[in-house]
Amino acid sequence: MERIGVVGAGQMGAGIAQVAAQAGQDVLVSDINDAACERGKKAIADSLGRLVKKGTLAQADADTALGRVRFTTDLGAHKDRAFVVEAATENEALKKKIFADLDTITPPETILASNTSSISITRLASATKRPERFIGMHFMNPVPVMKLVELIRGMATSDETFAQTKALAEAMGKTTTTSKDYPGFIANRILMPMINEAFYALMEGVGTAEDIDTTMKLGTNQPMGPLTLADFIGLDTCLAIMRVLHDGLGDTKYRPCPLLVQHVDAGWLGKKSGRGVYRY
């Protein structure tokens, strides 16, 4: 598979484009405006530059990888792609609209994949006429660093689609796991309730944000505490996933913490907005 499309030039989309380009793929990234495309291009250039600085990537290889990525504001440009992965905002209606459009733009044999972290693959696939050529391909953030890709089969995903997607992920240097199409899949089914519980502990005054994070970091050998991680992921994304878990599984244990909701209502979304649990 050589012609890869990525819809969305944000943090995740840029990361996916980078690892695909480093794996020798011809990559086309689309977003809604030139500014978003420019930010995506800069993110890839900066990320490759850090690898060169660390000595893990030669400058010539970085230049070659960057040269394999093109940007466009035209979704229709994906018409020649063999595989298209969507990395738009975690919003079901938006994703369905993108896939309905891609379904008419791309050839019937093109595989369509979603990088959603929690939304039903079966429901997203229903926006297309090719549910057997549709799959969940959940990359972890930051994509160039994290080794895992969670593969999620919808009700109709074919064995061939699964095999091709797994091979592509492995060609990008990733390790894959497979999840059934349940809310949150594996990673966020376990991670997000922990982050949500950390917010409850903060709201109830069990400890300060620093104490909660230090306890979990040093006490359970995590690279960062749950509140710091939430800021890094984006509190709006954490809240969206908790709502998917709560709505999809119907269990009160997934009820989003009111303090998390308040942070999002205040626009304190984490590192990307300059303030979340912590100030940046």
SVG drawing of the C-alpha trace seen along z (x, -y; Angstrom):
<svg xmlns="http://www.w3.org/2000/svg" viewBox="-28 -30 51 43">
<polyline fill="none" stroke="black" stroke-width="0.4" points="0.0,0.0 1.7,-3.2 -0.9,-6.0 -2.1,-7.0 -4.6,-9.7 -5.0,-11.4 -8.0,-13.7 -7.1,-16.2 -3.7,-18.0 -3.9,-18.4 -1.7,-16.7 -2.9,-13.2 -3.2,-13.6 0.3,-15.2 1.7,-12.3 0.1,-9.7 1.3,-11.4 4.8,-11.5 5.1,-7.8 3.5,-6.8 6.0,-9.0 8.9,-7.6 7.7,-4.1 8.0,-5.1 4.4,-5.9 3.2,-8.7 1.0,-10.7 -1.7,-13.3 -3.1,-15.3 -6.3,-17.3 -7.8,-19.9 -10.4,-22.6 -8.1,-25.6 -4.5,-26.6 -3.7,-27.7 -4.5,-24.2 -2.4,-22.6 0.6,-25.0 0.4,-24.0 0.4,-20.4 3.4,-20.8 5.3,-22.7 4.4,-20.0 5.9,-17.3 9.0,-19.3 9.5,-20.1 9.0,-16.5 11.5,-15.2 13.9,-17.9 13.8,-16.6 14.6,-13.1 17.6,-14.5 18.8,-16.5 18.6,-13.3 20.7,-11.5 18.0,-8.8 17.3,-10.0 19.6,-11.3 18.9,-14.8 18.7,-13.3 16.0,-10.8 14.1,-13.5 14.1,-15.6 13.0,-12.6 10.1,-11.9 8.9,-15.5 9.0,-15.5 6.6,-12.5 3.9,-14.5 1.6,-16.9 -1.2,-19.0 -4.5,-20.1 -7.8,-21.8 -9.6,-19.7 -11.1,-16.4 -11.6,-15.3 -7.9,-15.0 -8.1,-11.7 -9.7,-10.1 -6.5,-8.2 -5.7,-6.9 -5.6,-3.2 -6.1,-3.8 -7.6,-6.9 -7.5,-7.4 -9.6,-10.1 -8.1,-12.0 -10.7,-14.7 -12.2,-16.0 -13.9,-13.4 -17.4,-14.3 -19.6,-11.5 -21.6,-13.7 -18.5,-15.3 -16.8,-12.0 -19.9,-10.5 -20.1,-13.5 -16.4,-13.0 -16.8,-9.3 -20.0,-9.8 -18.0,-12.2 -15.0,-9.9 -17.3,-7.1 -18.3,-8.9 -14.8,-10.3 -12.6,-7.2 -12.7,-4.0 -14.8,-1.1 -11.6,0.9 -10.1,-1.9 -10.0,-1.1 -11.5,-3.8 -10.2,-3.9 -11.0,-6.1 -8.5,-7.1 -11.5,-7.6 -10.5,-6.9 -14.0,-5.8 -16.8,-6.1 -18.5,-3.0 -16.8,-1.8 -20.0,0.0 -21.9,-3.3 -19.2,-5.3 -19.1,-2.5 -22.9,-2.9 -22.3,-6.3 -20.6,-4.4 -21.6,-1.8 -18.5,0.2 -18.7,1.3 -16.6,4.4 -13.8,2.0 -14.0,-0.1 -12.0,0.3 -10.9,-1.5 -7.2,-2.4 -6.6,-4.1 -3.0,-5.6 -1.7,-6.7 -0.5,-10.2 2.2,-11.3 2.1,-9.1 5.8,-9.2 6.7,-8.1 4.0,-5.6 4.4,-2.1 0.7,-1.0 -2.1,-1.0 -5.4,0.4 -7.3,2.1 -11.1,2.2 -13.3,4.3 -16.8,3.1 -19.7,5.6 -18.9,5.9 -15.1,5.4 -13.7,8.1 -10.7,10.3 -8.9,8.9 -9.4,5.3 -8.2,6.3 -5.1,8.0 -4.2,5.1 -4.6,2.5 -2.5,4.6 0.2,4.9 0.2,1.2 0.5,0.4 3.4,2.9 5.1,1.3 4.9,-2.0 6.8,-0.3 3.8,0.2 2.6,3.0 -1.1,3.8 -3.7,5.0 -7.3,5.9 -10.4,4.6 -14.1,5.5 -16.3,2.5 -17.4,1.5 -17.3,-2.1 -13.8,-3.2 -12.3,0.0 -9.5,1.2 -7.2,-1.7 -9.7,-4.4 -12.1,-1.9 -9.4,-1.6 -7.5,-4.9 -10.4,-7.4 -12.1,-6.2 -8.8,-6.5 -8.4,-10.1 -12.1,-10.8 -11.5,-9.3 -8.4,-11.6 -10.7,-14.6 -13.1,-13.3 -10.2,-13.0 -9.2,-16.6 -12.8,-17.9 -13.3,-16.2 -10.0,-17.5 -8.5,-14.1 -5.2,-15.6 -3.8,-18.5 -3.3,-18.0 0.5,-17.7 -0.1,-15.1 -2.5,-13.1 -0.1,-13.1 3.0,-12.3 1.3,-9.5 0.2,-7.8 3.5,-8.5 5.8,-7.2 3.4,-4.8 2.3,-3.0 5.3,-3.7 3.5,-5.7 5.5,-8.2 3.2,-11.0 0.3,-11.5 -3.3,-11.2 -4.1,-15.0 -1.0,-15.9 -1.9,-13.3 -5.4,-14.7 -4.0,-18.1 -1.8,-16.7 -4.6,-14.7 -7.0,-17.7 -9.8,-17.9 -12.4,-18.3 -11.3,-15.0 -11.3,-13.3 -14.9,-14.5 -16.1,-13.5 -14.8,-9.9 -16.3,-9.7 -19.6,-10.7 -19.3,-8.0 -18.6,-5.5 -21.5,-6.7 -24.0,-6.8 -22.8,-3.6 -22.5,-1.4 -25.2,-3.0 -23.3,-2.5 -23.1,-5.4 -19.5,-4.6 -18.7,-6.3 -20.4,-9.6 -18.1,-12.5 -16.8,-14.3 -18.5,-17.7 -15.1,-19.3 -13.9,-18.0 -17.1,-19.4 -16.5,-22.8 -12.9,-22.9 -14.2,-22.3 -17.0,-24.8 -14.4,-27.4 -12.3,-26.7 -9.5,-25.3 -8.8,-22.4 -5.2,-21.7 -1.8,-22.3 -3.3,-23.3 -5.3,-26.2 -2.6,-27.3 -4.5,-26.2 -6.1,-23.0 -5.6,-21.5 -2.2,-23.2 -1.1,-26.5 1.2,-26.3"/>
</svg>
